[in-house]
Amino acid sequence: MLTPRADSGAAHERVYRSLRSRIMHGELAPGQPLTLRGLGREFGVSMTPAREAVRRLVAEGALTLSSSGRVTTSEPGAERVEELAAIRALLEPELGARALPRAHPALIDRMQTITGQNAEAIDRRDAVAYMRTNLEFHRTLYLRAQAPAMLAMAETVWLQLGPTMRMLHARAVRAGPPPHHRTILAALRAGDEPALRLALRADVTQGLRHLLAG
């Protein structure tokens, strides 16, 4: 039987994981307000687990807490988006290069399947599914890098960019599948590390450049 403390901890973790996933995958808009009472009602928990989940997400940069206590999703300005894009451009090619020696055919086939799911999301004009499958494509590869600290850093960047990326991907579903995914898969099949680094860097920065330009 769970103690009250353990039960509260389990509730907090459930709220945190669910809310984190929704933010990362663009289900919430930039600057969207959240309330502890609203979260408590949605997840069927008391204020304490909701408060702890929000506190963690504020610390990760996914949520913003104002001096008045107002909680919103992050809404980074152009300079912050550019900085986060630069971090992705540094981290993700390195993760891909470390994963390359372990990129067996079954992994590449799995990534090809995810690319197909990504294209289906575009056909449905489903920006959230597009974003989810796009990140899954990258995470599937990066897990093979066996660099958990580096991957955690990349996921924190994805989390901070989540609401902003939703706007970008809403445009992307009208433009077709990401062209660089094909290049990434080709580089993996060829075992070509320089080409893989180049394709990953182009993939993670091109869309954000368009967002900044727009």
N, C-alpha and C positions, 0 to 999 in steps of 0.2 A: 504493500500500500504506500502511495506517495505521501510524503510529508507536505504541509502547505508550502514550504520553501521550494521543494523539488517540483511541486505542481506549478507554482508560479514560474519557475525557471523553464519548464517545458512549454508553458504558454508563451512566455517571452520569446523563446527560440522559434516557435511556430509563427508568431507575428513577424519577427525579424526576417526569417527566411522568405516568407511569402511576400512581404513588402519589398524586400531587397530584389527579389526576382522581378516583380512588377516594375520597379524603377529601372532596373538594368535593361529590361526588354521594351522600354518605351511605352508601357501601359498608362503612365501618368505624364501629363503635360508639364513643360517647364513652368516653375512658379506656382504649381497647383497647391492650394492650401490643404492641410490635414489637421485634424483635431484628435486629441487623445480620446475624447468621448466617442467620436465617430469611429475611430479604430477599434475601441472597445466593443461597440455595438456590432461592427462588421465581423470581428473575429470571436465574439462571445467571451471576452476576457475583461478583467477589471482594469482600472487605470494603471496599476503598477506595471504589469507586463507590457502594456502599450507604451508607457513612458520609457521603459528600459530599451525596447526595440527602437524607438525614435532616437534615444540617446546614442545608441551604437551607430545608427545611420547618419546622424549628424557628425559624429567623429570620423566617419568614412567619407564625408563630403557629399553624400547622396541627398541629404536634407539640410535645410538652413533653419536655424533657430534665431529669431530676432530678439532684441533686448526686451520687447514687450511680451515675449513668449509665443509669438506666432510661428508656426511650423509650415514650411513650404518645400516642395521639391527644388533641387538646384536649378539655377538659371544663369549659367556662366556667360560672361561677356565675351567679346571677340578675342581679347588677349588671352583669357583663360582657356577658351576653346583651342586657340593656336598652341598654347603650352601643352595641353593634354594630347593634341594631335602629334606634337613633337615627341612626347613620351611614348606614344604608341609606335611611332616610326623607329624609335630606338629599341624598344623592348621586343616587339613582335617578330621582326626579322631574326633577332637572336634566338628567341624561342623556337622559331621555325627551323633555324640552322641546327639547333641542338636536337630537335626531333627527327631531322632528316635521316640519320643512320638507323632509326627504329621505325621508319615509315614503310611498313610492309604492305604488300598488295591489298590485303583485307582492309587496312586502314584507309588506303587511297580509295578503294571501292566504297567504303562508308562515307567518305567525304564527297564522292561523286553522287551518292544517294541524297545526301543533305543538299547538294546543289540543285538536284531535281526538286526537292521539297521547297527550296527557296524560289525556284521558278514558278511552282504552283501557287505560292503565296502572292507572287506578282500577278498571276492570272486572276486571282480572287480579289486583287487590290487590297490585300490585308497587310498593312504596314507593320503591325505588331508581330505577326507570324514571319514576315520577311526579316525583321530585326532578330527575332529569336533564332531562326535557322542560320542567319548570317554569323551570329556569335557562336552558335554550335559548330559551324564549319571550322572556325578558328580554334575554339577550345578543344575540339577533337584532335587536331594536330598538336597543339601545345601541350596537351597531357602527356604526349610521348616524349617531350623534352626532359621529363623527370627533373624539373626545376620548380618546385612548389612555391618558393618565395617569389620568384620572378613571375609566375603565373598569377599569384595573389595580387601582385602589383598591377598587372595588366587588368585583372578583373575589377580592381578598385577604380581604374581609369574608365573602364566600360560603365561602371556604376555611376560615376560622376557625370558622364556624358549621356546617360540613358535618355532622359527626357528631351535633351537637345537633339540627339540622334533620331528620335522619333520624327521630328520635322523633316530631317534629311531623307529618311527612308520613306516617308509619305510621298515625297517627290520621286524617289527611286522606283517605286512600284509602277510608276508611269513610264519609266525609261528602259526597263528590261533588266535581266539578270546582271550581277556584277561581272564585268568583262575579265577582271583579274583572277577570278576563281579558276577559270580555265587555265590561265598561265601558271597559277600555283600548282594545280594538279599535274600539268605537263612537267614542271620542274621537279616535282616529287618523283614522278615516274622515271625521269632521266637521271635522278640523283645529282642534280645540278644545284649546288649551294648558292653560287652567285646569282643565278637566275631566280632562285626561290626567295632570297633576300630582297631582290629588286621588286619582284611581284608582290610580296607581302607589304613592302613599304608603300608601293603605289596604291595597293588596295585600301590600306588603312588611312591614307592621307588624302587621296583624291577627293572623296566625298566631302570631307571636312573643309577642304579648300573651297569647294563649290558652295558650301554652307556659308563660309565667311564672305565669299564674294557676293552671295545673294543678299 
